[in-house]
Amino acid sequence: MIRTLIVDDEPLALEILETYIEQLDELFLVGSCSNAIEANKILQNEEVDLLIIDIQMPQVTGIEFVKSLSNPPLVIFSTAFAEYAVEGFELEAVDYLLKPIPMDRFMKAINRASDLLNAKNGKSDQEDFFFVKADKKLIKLAYDEILYIEGLKDYVIIKKEEGRVISLQTMKSLEERLPNDNFLRIHRSYIINLKKIKAVMGNVVEMQIAGKIEHIPVGKSYRDRLHEIIDNNKL
């Protein structure tokens, strides 16, 4: 989990960032505040891995605040003014987000921060588990226990050999977190664990769950990739 602090003097901007963070399981919101004074208090009392901060704020700007920190966390700057980008990157910021910030651009910045933190902490690129938010808690899931994932609007159903987990997030965000040597999207609404396939028949994948066979549809645009993997014996 990336312990994240967001700072912005615009309430709407804070609300948008909080919503984005809520949707990404790898982020944990340590605090949300409107100025550098409040942010400094949080940094003194909490462990923070990532600071997402607006540049133009009253009293102390985001850039001035980051410069004042002796040991700053990773920083992502956000602002409505592109002319501050150069100065932001001179402070070795992870990224610079121009408002209004789209979700896909936010996710790209978070992925950069995650890669940098993994390298800093000496972690391997891939663990054998991950966490998802469900039922107001974080649930640990081993990749090997997942059979397939079904997407339903803004929810995903993660089907395990025993039971299931329902999480509020998009298929796209979850797909980007899963190792592509184990998992493959075979339909707009389905991602499967390649190691759990029992058989493939035409446009259907068979998977065995609790002694019963389930059939997962294969979309036309995903079919070639699935058969390429099968033909090359990569399962």
C-alpha positions as CSV (number, residue, x, y, z in Angstrom):
1,M,0.0,0.0,0.0
2,I,1.2,3.5,-0.9
3,R,0.5,5.8,2.0
4,T,-0.7,9.0,0.3
5,L,-1.2,12.6,1.4
6,I,-3.1,15.0,-0.8
7,V,-3.0,18.8,-0.5
8,D,-5.1,21.3,-2.4
9,D,-6.9,24.5,-1.5
10,E,-9.8,23.7,-3.8
11,P,-12.4,21.5,-2.1
12,L,-13.6,20.1,-5.5
13,A,-10.0,19.1,-6.4
14,L,-9.6,17.3,-3.1
15,E,-12.9,15.5,-3.6
16,I,-11.9,14.3,-7.0
17,L,-8.5,13.0,-5.8
18,E,-10.2,11.3,-2.8
19,T,-12.5,9.5,-5.2
20,Y,-9.7,8.4,-7.4
21,I,-7.7,7.1,-4.4
22,E,-10.7,5.2,-3.2
23,Q,-10.8,3.3,-6.5
24,L,-7.2,2.2,-6.4
25,D,-6.4,-0.6,-4.0
26,E,-2.7,0.1,-3.9
27,L,-3.3,3.6,-2.4
28,F,-4.1,4.3,1.3
29,L,-5.2,7.9,2.1
30,V,-3.2,9.1,5.1
31,G,-4.7,12.6,5.0
32,S,-6.4,15.3,3.0
33,C,-5.8,19.0,3.7
34,S,-6.0,22.4,2.1
35,N,-2.7,24.0,2.9
36,A,1.0,23.4,3.5
37,I,0.7,24.1,7.3
38,E,-1.7,21.3,7.8
39,A,0.3,19.0,5.5
40,N,3.5,19.7,7.5
41,K,1.7,18.6,10.7
42,I,0.6,15.3,9.1
43,L,4.1,14.6,7.7
44,Q,5.5,15.0,11.2
45,N,3.1,12.5,12.7
46,E,2.4,10.0,9.9
47,E,4.4,7.9,7.6
48,V,3.8,9.1,4.0
49,D,5.1,7.5,0.8
50,L,3.5,9.8,-1.7
51,L,2.6,13.5,-1.6
52,I,0.1,14.8,-4.2
53,I,0.1,18.5,-3.9
54,D,-1.3,21.6,-5.7
55,I,1.3,24.2,-6.7
56,Q,-0.7,27.4,-6.4
57,M,-1.9,27.7,-2.8
58,P,-2.1,30.7,-0.4
59,Q,0.8,31.5,2.1
60,V,3.0,28.6,0.9
61,T,3.0,27.2,-2.6
62,G,3.4,23.5,-3.3
63,I,6.8,24.0,-4.7
64,E,8.0,26.1,-1.7
65,F,6.7,23.5,0.6
66,V,8.5,20.6,-1.1
67,K,11.7,22.6,-1.1
68,S,11.4,23.1,2.7
69,L,11.3,19.4,3.4
70,S,14.6,17.8,4.4
71,N,13.4,14.3,3.5
72,P,10.4,14.6,1.3
73,P,8.3,11.6,0.1
74,L,7.7,11.0,-3.5
75,V,5.9,14.0,-5.0
76,I,3.3,14.4,-7.7
77,F,2.4,18.0,-8.5
78,S,-1.0,19.1,-9.7
79,T,-2.0,22.5,-11.0
80,A,-4.1,24.3,-13.6
81,F,-1.1,26.1,-15.0
82,A,1.3,24.3,-17.3
83,E,4.1,26.9,-17.0
84,Y,5.1,25.4,-13.6
85,A,6.0,22.0,-15.0
86,V,9.7,22.7,-15.5
87,E,10.2,23.9,-11.9
88,G,8.2,20.9,-10.6
89,F,10.4,18.4,-12.5
90,E,13.6,20.2,-11.3
91,L,12.5,19.0,-7.8
92,E,12.6,15.4,-9.2
93,A,8.8,15.1,-9.0
94,V,7.4,11.7,-10.0
95,D,4.9,13.5,-12.3
96,Y,3.1,16.7,-13.0
97,L,-0.7,16.5,-13.5
98,L,-2.6,19.3,-15.3
99,K,-6.1,20.0,-14.0
100,P,-8.7,18.8,-14.7
101,I,-7.0,15.4,-14.1
102,P,-8.5,12.5,-15.9
103,M,-8.5,9.1,-14.1
104,D,-6.3,7.3,-16.7
105,R,-3.7,10.1,-16.4
106,F,-3.8,9.8,-12.6
107,M,-3.3,6.0,-12.8
108,K,-0.3,6.5,-15.0
109,A,1.3,8.8,-12.4
110,I,0.5,6.3,-9.6
111,N,2.1,3.5,-11.6
112,R,5.3,5.5,-11.9
113,A,5.3,6.2,-8.1
114,S,4.7,2.5,-7.4
115,D,7.7,1.5,-9.6
116,L,9.9,4.0,-7.9
117,L,8.9,2.8,-4.4
118,N,9.5,-0.8,-5.4
119,A,12.9,0.0,-6.6
120,K,13.7,2.0,-3.6
121,N,12.6,-0.7,-1.2
122,G,14.4,-3.4,-3.1
123,K,11.1,-5.3,-3.9
124,S,10.8,-7.6,-6.8
125,D,8.5,-6.5,-9.6
126,Q,6.0,-9.2,-8.7
127,E,4.5,-10.5,-5.5
128,D,2.4,-13.6,-5.4
129,F,-0.5,-11.8,-3.8
130,F,-2.3,-8.4,-3.7
131,F,-4.9,-6.6,-1.7
132,V,-8.4,-5.4,-2.7
133,K,-10.9,-3.2,-0.9
134,A,-14.1,-5.1,-0.1
135,D,-16.6,-5.0,2.7
136,K,-14.9,-1.9,4.2
137,K,-11.6,-3.8,4.7
138,L,-8.5,-4.9,2.7
139,I,-8.6,-8.5,1.7
140,K,-5.5,-10.4,0.7
141,L,-5.7,-12.5,-2.4
142,A,-3.1,-14.9,-3.7
143,Y,-3.0,-14.9,-7.5
144,D,-3.1,-18.7,-7.5
145,E,-6.4,-18.9,-5.7
146,I,-8.2,-16.7,-8.3
147,L,-10.1,-18.5,-11.1
148,Y,-11.5,-15.6,-13.0
149,I,-12.8,-12.0,-12.6
150,E,-16.1,-10.8,-13.9
151,G,-16.8,-7.1,-14.5
152,L,-20.1,-5.5,-13.7
153,K,-20.1,-1.7,-14.4
154,D,-18.0,-0.2,-11.6
155,Y,-17.7,-3.5,-9.7
156,V,-15.7,-6.7,-10.2
157,I,-16.5,-10.1,-8.9
158,I,-13.3,-12.1,-8.1
159,K,-14.2,-15.7,-8.3
160,K,-12.0,-18.0,-6.1
161,E,-12.0,-21.8,-5.8
162,E,-13.8,-21.2,-2.5
163,G,-16.2,-18.2,-2.6
164,R,-15.9,-14.8,-4.2
165,V,-14.9,-11.3,-3.4
166,I,-16.8,-8.2,-4.7
167,S,-14.8,-5.0,-5.0
168,L,-15.7,-1.5,-6.2
169,Q,-13.3,-0.9,-9.0
170,T,-13.1,-1.1,-12.8
171,M,-11.9,-4.1,-14.9
172,K,-9.2,-1.9,-16.4
173,S,-7.7,-0.8,-13.1
174,L,-7.6,-4.4,-11.9
175,E,-6.2,-5.8,-15.2
176,E,-3.3,-3.4,-14.9
177,R,-2.4,-4.8,-11.5
178,L,-2.5,-8.5,-12.4
179,P,0.6,-10.3,-13.8
180,N,0.1,-10.8,-17.5
181,D,2.0,-14.1,-17.4
182,N,-0.9,-15.6,-15.3
183,F,-3.9,-13.6,-16.3
184,L,-5.5,-12.7,-19.6
185,R,-8.6,-10.7,-20.6
186,I,-10.6,-12.8,-22.9
187,H,-13.8,-10.8,-23.0
188,R,-14.9,-7.2,-22.2
189,S,-16.3,-8.6,-18.9
190,Y,-13.9,-11.4,-18.1
191,I,-10.3,-11.9,-17.0
192,I,-9.2,-15.5,-16.5
193,N,-6.3,-17.2,-14.7
194,L,-4.6,-19.1,-17.5
195,K,-3.3,-21.8,-15.2
196,K,-6.9,-22.7,-14.2
197,I,-8.2,-23.4,-17.7
198,K,-9.6,-27.0,-18.1
199,A,-10.4,-26.8,-21.8
200,V,-11.1,-24.4,-24.7
201,M,-13.9,-25.1,-27.1
202,G,-14.5,-22.6,-29.9
203,N,-15.5,-19.3,-28.2
204,V,-15.8,-20.8,-24.7
205,V,-13.2,-21.5,-22.0
206,E,-14.0,-24.2,-19.5
207,M,-13.1,-23.8,-15.8
208,Q,-13.8,-26.1,-13.0
209,I,-15.1,-24.6,-9.7
210,A,-16.0,-26.7,-6.7
211,G,-16.3,-29.8,-8.9
212,K,-18.6,-28.0,-11.5
213,I,-17.7,-26.8,-14.9
214,E,-18.3,-23.1,-15.7
215,H,-18.2,-21.7,-19.3
216,I,-16.5,-18.3,-19.8
217,P,-17.2,-16.6,-23.2
218,V,-14.3,-15.5,-25.4
219,G,-14.8,-12.2,-27.2
220,K,-13.8,-11.9,-30.9
221,S,-11.2,-9.2,-30.3
222,Y,-9.5,-11.4,-27.6
223,R,-9.6,-14.7,-29.4
224,D,-6.4,-14.5,-31.3
225,R,-4.3,-13.7,-28.3
226,L,-5.8,-16.7,-26.3
227,H,-5.1,-19.1,-29.2
228,E,-1.6,-17.7,-29.6
229,I,-0.8,-18.5,-26.0
230,I,-2.3,-22.0,-26.3
231,D,-0.5,-22.8,-29.6
232,N,2.8,-21.7,-28.0
233,N,2.2,-23.9,-25.0
234,K,2.6,-20.9,-22.6
235,L,0.0,-22.1,-20.1
